[in-house]
Amino acid sequence: MIKTILIKLFKIILFLMLIFFIVLAGFIFYIDRATRPTPEHERNISETNVKIEVDINDKSETRNPIIRTYKEEKYKKFNKIKIRKIMDTISGNIEGDIPRVHLRDDKDVIYISFIKNEEEVEPNYMPKIEIEVPESSSDTSPYNTENNRIINDKLEYEDGKYRYKLNRYRTQQEKYFMHYNIIRIYYQVDGEKYISTFGLNASNAEDGVDFFNNESLDKPKEPER
C-alpha cells in the first residue's frame, strides 16, 4: 500500500518537474526571441503571392525593413487588436531592428520593387504612399492613432524605379533627431489591390552620435512637410 502511494507520488513529482521544465524552456525561448533582431526570413512576409521589396539608398544599412503585405480588402476588415499586433511587429524586437534612413545627401530616398510569384512586376497604376507620423518621435508601441499625423502622396517613377524621398515630418527640437514613421504602400497588381506596411527611422545624425548628449535648439524647426 505504502509502496503504491510512493510510486504515485513519484510519478506526480516527475510530471510536475516535466511541466516546469517545459514552461521554463518556453520562457527562455520567448526571452531569447524578444531580445534578438528579427530573423531575415521573418522580415518580409506576405499573406498573398504579391509583396514589395524596399531598398534603402544607404549601403551602410544592411538590415531590411520588417514588411507585412495583405490584400487591401482584407486589411481594412482587421480589428484594432490585429492592427496593433501588425504595428508592433513592424516596429521590431529591439533597438536597431529597423533600419534608419539618413536625411542627407542622396540617402533620403527609398526604392520600392513590386514582386509577384517571385518575379518583379509593374503595378497597374502609380502606387500611393501613406506615412503615419506618431505623436512622439520614438513611439512604436503601444500603437495609438489618436494624435498621429497622416501624410498621403504618390511614389515617383525615375530611371525605371519607383522611389520616394523622405523628409522630416515632426518639429525638430534638438540638434540631432531620430523619428519613427509607419509607412503603407497601396498598389494594384493584375486588378487586385494590396497594402504593404513597414516601419522606418529617419535621422540626421552621423553614425556614432550620442543622443544622450544632444543639444536643444534655441529655435525649433517646423516639419519639412
DRENPA-3360 file (N, C-alpha, C; in nm, 2 decimals, always signed):
BEGIN
1 = MIKTILIK = +0.08/-0.12/+0.00/+0.00/+0.00/+0.00/+0.09/+0.13/+0.00 ~ +0.18/+0.13/+0.09/+0.27/+0.24/+0.10/+0.36/+0.26/-0.02 ~ +0.40/+0.14/-0.08/+0.48/+0.14/-0.20/+0.40/+0.20/-0.32 ~ +0.28/+0.16/-0.33/+0.19/+0.21/-0.43/+0.17/+0.36/-0.42 ~ +0.16/+0.41/-0.30/+0.14/+0.55/-0.28/+0.27/+0.63/-0.32 ~ +0.38/+0.57/-0.28/+0.51/+0.63/-0.31/+0.53/+0.64/-0.46 ~ +0.49/+0.53/-0.53/+0.51/+0.53/-0.68/+0.42/+0.64/-0.74 ~ +0.30/+0.65/-0.70/+0.21/+0.75/-0.75/+0.27/+0.89/-0.72;
9 = LFKIILFL = +0.32/+0.91/-0.60/+0.37/+1.04/-0.56/+0.50/+1.07/-0.65 ~ +0.58/+0.97/-0.67/+0.70/+0.99/-0.76/+0.66/+1.03/-0.90 ~ +0.55/+0.96/-0.95/+0.50/+1.00/-1.09/+0.45/+1.14/-1.09 ~ +0.38/+1.18/-0.99/+0.33/+1.32/-0.98/+0.44/+1.42/-0.98 ~ +0.55/+1.39/-0.90/+0.66/+1.48/-0.89/+0.73/+1.49/-1.03 ~ +0.75/+1.37/-1.09/+0.81/+1.37/-1.23/+0.73/+1.45/-1.33 ~ +0.60/+1.44/-1.32/+0.51/+1.51/-1.41/+0.52/+1.66/-1.39 ~ +0.52/+1.70/-1.26/+0.53/+1.84/-1.23/+0.66/+1.90/-1.27;
17 = MLIFFIVL = +0.77/+1.82/-1.25/+0.90/+1.86/-1.30/+0.91/+1.88/-1.45 ~ +0.84/+1.79/-1.52/+0.84/+1.80/-1.67/+0.77/+1.92/-1.71 ~ +0.65/+1.95/-1.65/+0.58/+2.07/-1.68/+0.66/+2.20/-1.65 ~ +0.73/+2.20/-1.54/+0.82/+2.31/-1.50/+0.92/+2.34/-1.61 ~ +0.99/+2.23/-1.65/+1.10/+2.25/-1.75/+1.04/+2.29/-1.89 ~ +0.92/+2.24/-1.92/+0.86/+2.28/-2.05/+0.83/+2.43/-2.04 ~ +0.77/+2.48/-1.93/+0.74/+2.62/-1.91/+0.87/+2.70/-1.91 ~ +0.97/+2.65/-1.84/+1.09/+2.73/-1.84/+1.16/+2.74/-1.97;
25 = AGFIFYID = +1.16/+2.63/-2.05/+1.21/+2.63/-2.19/+1.14/+2.73/-2.28 ~ +1.00/+2.73/-2.26/+0.92/+2.82/-2.34/+0.95/+2.97/-2.30 ~ +0.97/+2.99/-2.18/+1.00/+3.13/-2.13/+1.14/+3.17/-2.18 ~ +1.24/+3.09/-2.17/+1.37/+3.12/-2.22/+1.37/+3.14/-2.37 ~ +1.29/+3.06/-2.45/+1.28/+3.08/-2.59/+1.22/+3.21/-2.62 ~ +1.11/+3.25/-2.55/+1.04/+3.38/-2.57/+1.14/+3.50/-2.54 ~ +1.21/+3.49/-2.43/+1.30/+3.60/-2.40/+1.41/+3.61/-2.50 ~ +1.46/+3.49/-2.55/+1.57/+3.49/-2.65/+1.52/+3.56/-2.78;
33 = RATRPTPE = +1.40/+3.53/-2.82/+1.35/+3.59/-2.95/+1.32/+3.74/-2.93 ~ +1.27/+3.77/-2.81/+1.24/+3.91/-2.78/+1.36/+4.00/-2.77 ~ +1.48/+3.95/-2.75/+1.60/+4.03/-2.73/+1.69/+4.01/-2.85 ~ +1.65/+3.96/-2.96/+1.73/+3.94/-3.08/+1.66/+4.02/-3.19 ~ +1.74/+4.06/-3.29/+1.68/+4.12/-3.41/+1.59/+4.02/-3.48 ~ +1.49/+4.07/-3.55/+1.40/+3.98/-3.62/+1.48/+3.90/-3.73 ~ +1.47/+3.77/-3.74/+1.55/+3.70/-3.84/+1.51/+3.74/-3.98 ~ +1.61/+3.72/-4.07/+1.59/+3.77/-4.21/+1.47/+3.70/-4.27;
41 = HERNISET = +1.45/+3.58/-4.25/+1.34/+3.50/-4.31/+1.20/+3.54/-4.26 ~ +1.20/+3.62/-4.15/+1.07/+3.67/-4.10/+1.05/+3.82/-4.12 ~ +1.14/+3.88/-4.20/+1.13/+4.03/-4.21/+1.03/+4.07/-4.32 ~ +1.02/+3.99/-4.42/+0.93/+4.03/-4.54/+0.83/+3.92/-4.56 ~ +0.71/+3.93/-4.50/+0.61/+3.82/-4.51/+0.48/+3.87/-4.57 ~ +0.43/+3.80/-4.67/+0.31/+3.84/-4.73/+0.21/+3.72/-4.72 ~ +0.08/+3.76/-4.70/-0.03/+3.66/-4.69/-0.08/+3.63/-4.83 ~ -0.01/+3.69/-4.94/-0.05/+3.66/-5.07/+0.07/+3.62/-5.15;
49 = NVKIEVDI = +0.06/+3.61/-5.28/+0.17/+3.58/-5.37/+0.24/+3.71/-5.42 ~ +0.19/+3.82/-5.36/+0.25/+3.95/-5.40/+0.31/+4.02/-5.28 ~ +0.42/+4.09/-5.30/+0.49/+4.16/-5.19/+0.57/+4.27/-5.25 ~ +0.63/+4.35/-5.17/+0.72/+4.46/-5.21/+0.86/+4.43/-5.15 ~ +0.96/+4.49/-5.21/+1.09/+4.49/-5.15/+1.14/+4.63/-5.14 ~ +1.20/+4.67/-5.03/+1.24/+4.81/-5.01/+1.39/+4.82/-5.00 ~ +1.44/+4.90/-5.08/+1.59/+4.92/-5.09/+1.62/+5.06/-5.03 ~ +1.69/+5.07/-4.93/+1.73/+5.20/-4.87/+1.86/+5.24/-4.93;
57 = NDKSETRN = +1.86/+5.37/-4.97/+1.97/+5.42/-5.05/+2.09/+5.46/-4.96 ~ +2.13/+5.36/-4.88/+2.24/+5.38/-4.79/+2.30/+5.24/-4.77 ~ +2.41/+5.21/-4.83/+2.47/+5.08/-4.83/+2.53/+5.04/-4.70 ~ +2.54/+5.14/-4.61/+2.59/+5.11/-4.47/+2.48/+5.04/-4.39 ~ +2.35/+5.06/-4.44/+2.24/+4.99/-4.37/+2.22/+4.85/-4.43 ~ +2.25/+4.75/-4.36/+2.24/+4.61/-4.42/+2.11/+4.54/-4.38 ~ +2.04/+4.60/-4.28/+1.92/+4.54/-4.23/+1.80/+4.59/-4.31 ~ +1.71/+4.49/-4.35/+1.59/+4.53/-4.43/+1.48/+4.56/-4.34;
65 = PIIRTYKE = +1.38/+4.64/-4.39/+1.26/+4.67/-4.30/+1.18/+4.55/-4.28 ~ +1.10/+4.55/-4.17/+1.01/+4.44/-4.15/+0.88/+4.47/-4.22 ~ +0.84/+4.40/-4.32/+0.73/+4.43/-4.41/+0.62/+4.32/-4.39 ~ +0.50/+4.37/-4.39/+0.38/+4.28/-4.39/+0.29/+4.32/-4.50 ~ +0.24/+4.22/-4.59/+0.16/+4.25/-4.70/+0.03/+4.18/-4.70 ~ -0.08/+4.24/-4.73/-0.21/+4.18/-4.73/-0.29/+4.24/-4.85 ~ -0.40/+4.17/-4.89/-0.49/+4.22/-4.98/-0.56/+4.34/-4.91 ~ -0.58/+4.45/-4.98/-0.63/+4.57/-4.92/-0.77/+4.55/-4.85;
73 = EKYKKFNK = -0.85/+4.47/-4.93/-0.99/+4.45/-4.88/-0.99/+4.38/-4.74 ~ -0.90/+4.28/-4.73/-0.89/+4.20/-4.60/-0.83/+4.29/-4.49 ~ -0.73/+4.37/-4.53/-0.66/+4.45/-4.43/-0.76/+4.55/-4.36 ~ -0.85/+4.61/-4.44/-0.95/+4.70/-4.40/-1.05/+4.64/-4.30 ~ -1.06/+4.51/-4.30/-1.15/+4.44/-4.21/-1.09/+4.40/-4.08 ~ -0.96/+4.42/-4.06/-0.89/+4.38/-3.94/-0.94/+4.47/-3.82 ~ -0.96/+4.41/-3.71/-0.99/+4.49/-3.59/-0.87/+4.56/-3.53 ~ -0.90/+4.64/-3.43/-0.79/+4.72/-3.37/-0.68/+4.63/-3.31;
81 = IKIRKIMD = -0.72/+4.52/-3.25/-0.62/+4.43/-3.19/-0.52/+4.38/-3.29 ~ -0.58/+4.33/-3.41/-0.50/+4.28/-3.52/-0.41/+4.39/-3.57 ~ -0.46/+4.51/-3.59/-0.38/+4.62/-3.65/-0.26/+4.65/-3.55 ~ -0.29/+4.65/-3.42/-0.19/+4.68/-3.32/-0.08/+4.58/-3.32 ~ -0.12/+4.45/-3.34/-0.02/+4.35/-3.35/+0.07/+4.36/-3.47 ~ +0.01/+4.40/-3.58/+0.09/+4.43/-3.70/+0.19/+4.54/-3.68 ~ +0.14/+4.65/-3.62/+0.23/+4.76/-3.59/+0.34/+4.73/-3.49 ~ +0.31/+4.65/-3.39/+0.41/+4.60/-3.30/+0.52/+4.52/-3.38;
89 = TISGNIEG = +0.47/+4.44/-3.47/+0.57/+4.35/-3.54/+0.66/+4.43/-3.63 ~ +0.61/+4.53/-3.70/+0.69/+4.60/-3.80/+0.79/+4.70/-3.72 ~ +0.76/+4.72/-3.60/+0.85/+4.81/-3.52/+0.97/+4.74/-3.47 ~ +0.98/+4.61/-3.48/+1.10/+4.53/-3.45/+1.10/+4.49/-3.30 ~ +1.19/+4.40/-3.27/+1.21/+4.34/-3.14/+1.29/+4.43/-3.04 ~ +1.40/+4.49/-3.10/+1.49/+4.56/-3.01/+1.53/+4.69/-3.08 ~ +1.60/+4.78/-3.01/+1.65/+4.90/-3.07/+1.75/+4.86/-3.19 ~ +1.73/+4.92/-3.30/+1.82/+4.90/-3.41/+1.77/+4.79/-3.50;
97 = DIPRVHLR = +1.65/+4.73/-3.47/+1.60/+4.62/-3.55/+1.54/+4.67/-3.68 ~ +1.50/+4.79/-3.69/+1.45/+4.85/-3.81/+1.56/+4.95/-3.86 ~ +1.57/+4.96/-4.00/+1.68/+5.04/-4.05/+1.65/+5.19/-4.03 ~ +1.75/+5.27/-4.05/+1.75/+5.41/-4.04/+1.78/+5.48/-4.17 ~ +1.69/+5.57/-4.21/+1.71/+5.65/-4.33/+1.78/+5.78/-4.29 ~ +1.90/+5.81/-4.35/+1.97/+5.93/-4.32/+1.92/+6.04/-4.41 ~ +1.86/+6.14/-4.35/+1.80/+6.25/-4.43/+1.91/+6.35/-4.47 ~ +2.00/+6.31/-4.55/+2.11/+6.40/-4.60/+2.17/+6.33/-4.73;
105 = DDKDVIYI = +2.23/+6.42/-4.80/+2.29/+6.38/-4.93/+2.18/+6.32/-5.02 ~ +2.21/+6.20/-5.07/+2.11/+6.13/-5.15/+2.06/+6.00/-5.08 ~ +2.08/+5.99/-4.95/+2.05/+5.88/-4.88/+1.90/+5.88/-4.82 ~ +1.83/+5.99/-4.85/+1.70/+6.00/-4.80/+1.59/+5.94/-4.89 ~ +1.64/+5.87/-5.00/+1.55/+5.81/-5.09/+1.53/+5.66/-5.07 ~ +1.41/+5.61/-5.07/+1.39/+5.47/-5.07/+1.33/+5.42/-5.20 ~ +1.37/+5.30/-5.24/+1.32/+5.24/-5.37/+1.23/+5.12/-5.34 ~ +1.12/+5.12/-5.41/+1.02/+5.01/-5.39/+1.01/+4.92/-5.52;
113 = SFIKNEEE = +1.03/+4.79/-5.50/+1.00/+4.70/-5.61/+0.88/+4.62/-5.58 ~ +0.81/+4.58/-5.68/+0.68/+4.50/-5.67/+0.70/+4.36/-5.72 ~ +0.67/+4.26/-5.64/+0.70/+4.12/-5.67/+0.58/+4.04/-5.67 ~ +0.56/+3.96/-5.78/+0.45/+3.86/-5.78/+0.51/+3.72/-5.82 ~ +0.48/+3.62/-5.74/+0.53/+3.49/-5.77/+0.69/+3.49/-5.79 ~ +0.75/+3.57/-5.71/+0.90/+3.58/-5.70/+0.96/+3.65/-5.83 ~ +0.87/+3.72/-5.91/+0.92/+3.79/-6.02/+0.88/+3.94/-6.01 ~ +0.96/+4.03/-6.05/+0.93/+4.17/-6.05/+0.82/+4.21/-6.15;
121 = VEPNYMPK = +0.72/+4.28/-6.11/+0.61/+4.32/-6.19/+0.59/+4.47/-6.18 ~ +0.50/+4.52/-6.28/+0.47/+4.66/-6.28/+0.33/+4.68/-6.22 ~ +0.30/+4.77/-6.12/+0.17/+4.79/-6.07/+0.08/+4.85/-6.19 ~ -0.05/+4.84/-6.17/-0.15/+4.88/-6.27/-0.15/+5.03/-6.27 ~ -0.12/+5.10/-6.16/-0.11/+5.25/-6.16/-0.01/+5.29/-6.06 ~ +0.02/+5.42/-6.06/+0.12/+5.47/-5.97/+0.08/+5.45/-5.83 ~ +0.16/+5.37/-5.75/+0.13/+5.34/-5.61/+0.12/+5.46/-5.52 ~ +0.04/+5.45/-5.42/+0.02/+5.56/-5.32/+0.11/+5.52/-5.20;
129 = IEIEVPES = +0.15/+5.62/-5.13/+0.23/+5.60/-5.01/+0.16/+5.68/-4.90 ~ +0.14/+5.62/-4.79/+0.08/+5.68/-4.67/+0.18/+5.68/-4.56 ~ +0.22/+5.79/-4.50/+0.31/+5.80/-4.39/+0.24/+5.84/-4.27 ~ +0.24/+5.75/-4.17/+0.18/+5.78/-4.04/+0.29/+5.82/-3.94 ~ +0.27/+5.94/-3.89/+0.37/+6.00/-3.80/+0.32/+6.00/-3.66 ~ +0.37/+5.91/-3.58/+0.33/+5.90/-3.44/+0.35/+6.03/-3.36 ~ +0.27/+6.06/-3.27/+0.28/+6.19/-3.19/+0.42/+6.21/-3.13 ~ +0.47/+6.10/-3.07/+0.60/+6.11/-3.01/+0.71/+6.06/-3.12;
137 = SSDTSPYN = +0.82/+6.12/-3.12/+0.92/+6.09/-3.22/+0.97/+5.94/-3.22 ~ +0.95/+5.87/-3.10/+1.00/+5.74/-3.09/+0.89/+5.64/-3.07 ~ +0.77/+5.68/-3.07/+0.66/+5.59/-3.04/+0.64/+5.48/-3.14 ~ +0.66/+5.35/-3.09/+0.63/+5.24/-3.17/+0.52/+5.15/-3.11 ~ +0.51/+5.16/-2.98/+0.42/+5.08/-2.91/+0.40/+5.14/-2.77 ~ +0.28/+5.14/-2.71/+0.15/+5.09/-2.77/+0.11/+5.17/-2.89 ~ +0.05/+5.11/-2.99/+0.01/+5.18/-3.11/-0.12/+5.26/-3.08 ~ -0.12/+5.39/-3.11/-0.23/+5.48/-3.09/-0.24/+5.58/-3.20;
145 = TENNRIIN = -0.35/+5.59/-3.27/-0.35/+5.68/-3.39/-0.42/+5.81/-3.35 ~ -0.46/+5.83/-3.23/-0.55/+5.95/-3.20/-0.48/+6.08/-3.24 ~ -0.36/+6.10/-3.21/-0.29/+6.22/-3.24/-0.18/+6.21/-3.35 ~ -0.19/+6.10/-3.42/-0.09/+6.08/-3.53/-0.12/+6.16/-3.65 ~ -0.02/+6.21/-3.72/-0.04/+6.28/-3.85/-0.04/+6.17/-3.96 ~ -0.12/+6.20/-4.06/-0.12/+6.11/-4.18/-0.08/+6.19/-4.30 ~ +0.02/+6.15/-4.38/+0.06/+6.22/-4.50/+0.04/+6.13/-4.62 ~ -0.04/+6.17/-4.71/-0.07/+6.10/-4.83/+0.00/+6.15/-4.95;
153 = DKLEYEDG = +0.06/+6.06/-5.03/+0.13/+6.11/-5.15/+0.14/+5.99/-5.25 ~ +0.21/+6.01/-5.36/+0.23/+5.90/-5.45/+0.38/+5.88/-5.47 ~ +0.42/+5.75/-5.51/+0.56/+5.73/-5.54/+0.60/+5.80/-5.66 ~ +0.72/+5.81/-5.68/+0.78/+5.87/-5.81/+0.84/+5.76/-5.89 ~ +0.84/+5.78/-6.02/+0.90/+5.68/-6.11/+1.01/+5.75/-6.19 ~ +1.13/+5.70/-6.17/+1.25/+5.76/-6.23/+1.35/+5.65/-6.26 ~ +1.40/+5.66/-6.38/+1.51/+5.57/-6.43/+1.46/+5.42/-6.41 ~ +1.34/+5.39/-6.44/+1.29/+5.26/-6.43/+1.27/+5.21/-6.29;
161 = KYRYKLNR = +1.27/+5.30/-6.19/+1.25/+5.26/-6.05/+1.14/+5.34/-5.98 ~ +1.07/+5.28/-5.89/+0.97/+5.35/-5.80/+1.05/+5.40/-5.68 ~ +1.04/+5.52/-5.65/+1.12/+5.58/-5.54/+1.03/+5.68/-5.46 ~ +1.09/+5.72/-5.35/+1.02/+5.82/-5.27/+1.13/+5.89/-5.18 ~ +1.13/+6.02/-5.18/+1.22/+6.09/-5.09/+1.15/+6.13/-4.96 ~ +1.21/+6.08/-4.85/+1.16/+6.10/-4.72/+1.20/+6.24/-4.66 ~ +1.12/+6.29/-4.58/+1.15/+6.42/-4.51/+1.14/+6.41/-4.36 ~ +1.16/+6.52/-4.29/+1.14/+6.53/-4.15/+0.99/+6.58/-4.13;
169 = YRTQQEKY = +0.91/+6.49/-4.06/+0.77/+6.52/-4.05/+0.73/+6.57/-3.91 ~ +0.83/+6.59/-3.83/+0.80/+6.65/-3.69/+0.88/+6.77/-3.67 ~ +0.84/+6.85/-3.57/+0.92/+6.96/-3.53/+1.05/+6.91/-3.47 ~ +1.16/+6.97/-3.51/+1.29/+6.94/-3.46/+1.32/+7.02/-3.34 ~ +1.34/+6.95/-3.23/+1.36/+7.02/-3.10/+1.51/+7.03/-3.06 ~ +1.58/+6.93/-3.12/+1.73/+6.92/-3.08/+1.81/+6.91/-3.20 ~ +1.94/+6.92/-3.18/+2.04/+6.93/-3.30/+2.03/+6.80/-3.38 ~ +2.02/+6.68/-3.31/+2.01/+6.55/-3.38/+1.88/+6.49/-3.35;
177 = FMHYNIIR = +1.82/+6.43/-3.44/+1.69/+6.36/-3.42/+1.69/+6.22/-3.49 ~ +1.60/+6.14/-3.43/+1.57/+6.01/-3.50/+1.42/+5.99/-3.48 ~ +1.34/+5.99/-3.58/+1.20/+5.98/-3.58/+1.15/+5.85/-3.64 ~ +1.06/+5.79/-3.57/+1.00/+5.67/-3.63/+0.87/+5.70/-3.71 ~ +0.86/+5.64/-3.83/+0.75/+5.66/-3.92/+0.69/+5.52/-3.96 ~ +0.56/+5.51/-3.97/+0.49/+5.40/-4.02/+0.46/+5.42/-4.16 ~ +0.49/+5.34/-4.25/+0.47/+5.36/-4.39/+0.38/+5.25/-4.45 ~ +0.29/+5.29/-4.53/+0.20/+5.20/-4.60/+0.20/+5.23/-4.75;
185 = IYYQVDGE = +0.22/+5.12/-4.83/+0.22/+5.14/-4.98/+0.09/+5.07/-5.03 ~ +0.01/+5.15/-5.10/-0.11/+5.10/-5.16/-0.09/+5.08/-5.31 ~ -0.12/+4.96/-5.37/-0.09/+4.94/-5.51/-0.18/+4.83/-5.56 ~ -0.19/+4.82/-5.69/-0.27/+4.72/-5.76/-0.19/+4.64/-5.86 ~ -0.20/+4.51/-5.85/-0.13/+4.42/-5.95/-0.23/+4.33/-6.01 ~ -0.24/+4.33/-6.14/-0.33/+4.24/-6.21/-0.47/+4.25/-6.16 ~ -0.51/+4.38/-6.14/-0.65/+4.41/-6.10/-0.68/+4.39/-5.95 ~ -0.59/+4.34/-5.87/-0.61/+4.31/-5.73/-0.53/+4.42/-5.65;
193 = KYISTFGL = -0.60/+4.47/-5.54/-0.54/+4.58/-5.46/-0.47/+4.52/-5.34 ~ -0.35/+4.57/-5.31/-0.27/+4.53/-5.19/-0.23/+4.64/-5.11 ~ -0.19/+4.61/-4.99/-0.13/+4.71/-4.90/-0.01/+4.64/-4.83 ~ +0.11/+4.71/-4.83/+0.23/+4.66/-4.76/+0.27/+4.77/-4.66 ~ +0.30/+4.73/-4.54/+0.33/+4.82/-4.44/+0.46/+4.79/-4.37 ~ +0.54/+4.89/-4.33/+0.67/+4.87/-4.26/+0.70/+5.00/-4.19 ~ +0.80/+4.99/-4.10/+0.84/+5.10/-4.02/+0.99/+5.14/-4.06 ~ +1.01/+5.27/-4.05/+1.15/+5.32/-4.08/+1.18/+5.43/-3.98;
201 = NASNAEDG = +1.30/+5.44/-3.94/+1.35/+5.55/-3.86/+1.41/+5.65/-3.96 ~ +1.39/+5.78/-3.94/+1.46/+5.88/-4.02/+1.54/+5.97/-3.93 ~ +1.66/+6.00/-3.97/+1.75/+6.07/-3.88/+1.85/+6.16/-3.96 ~ +1.90/+6.26/-3.89/+2.00/+6.35/-3.95/+2.14/+6.32/-3.88 ~ +2.14/+6.22/-3.79/+2.26/+6.20/-3.71/+2.37/+6.12/-3.78 ~ +2.49/+6.16/-3.77/+2.60/+6.07/-3.82/+2.61/+5.95/-3.73 ~ +2.67/+5.85/-3.79/+2.70/+5.72/-3.71/+2.78/+5.75/-3.59 ~ +2.74/+5.70/-3.47/+2.82/+5.71/-3.35/+2.77/+5.83/-3.27;
209 = VDFFNNES = +2.68/+5.91/-3.31/+2.63/+6.02/-3.23/+2.56/+5.98/-3.11 ~ +2.60/+6.04/-2.99/+2.54/+6.01/-2.86/+2.42/+6.10/-2.84 ~ +2.30/+6.04/-2.85/+2.18/+6.12/-2.84/+2.16/+6.16/-2.69 ~ +2.22/+6.10/-2.60/+2.21/+6.14/-2.46/+2.28/+6.28/-2.43 ~ +2.37/+6.31/-2.52/+2.45/+6.44/-2.51/+2.40/+6.54/-2.62 ~ +2.27/+6.52/-2.66/+2.22/+6.61/-2.76/+2.20/+6.75/-2.71 ~ +2.19/+6.85/-2.81/+2.17/+6.99/-2.77/+2.03/+7.04/-2.82 ~ +1.97/+7.11/-2.73/+1.84/+7.16/-2.77/+1.86/+7.29/-2.86;
217 = LDKPKEPE = +1.77/+7.30/-2.95/+1.78/+7.41/-3.04/+1.72/+7.54/-2.98 ~ +1.78/+7.65/-3.00/+1.72/+7.78/-2.95/+1.59/+7.81/-3.01 ~ +1.57/+7.77/-3.14/+1.45/+7.79/-3.22/+1.42/+7.66/-3.29 ~ +1.32/+7.59/-3.24/+1.28/+7.46/-3.30/+1.24/+7.48/-3.45 ~ +1.27/+7.38/-3.53/+1.24/+7.38/-3.67/+1.11/+7.31/-3.70 ~ +1.03/+7.38/-3.78/+0.90/+7.32/-3.81/+0.92/+7.20/-3.91 ~ +0.82/+7.11/-3.91/+0.83/+7.00/-4.01/+0.85/+7.04/-4.15 ~ +0.93/+6.96/-4.22/+0.96/+7.00/-4.36/+0.84/+6.97/-4.45;
225 = R = +0.74/+6.89/-4.40/+0.63/+6.85/-4.48/+0.50/+6.85/-4.39;
% end
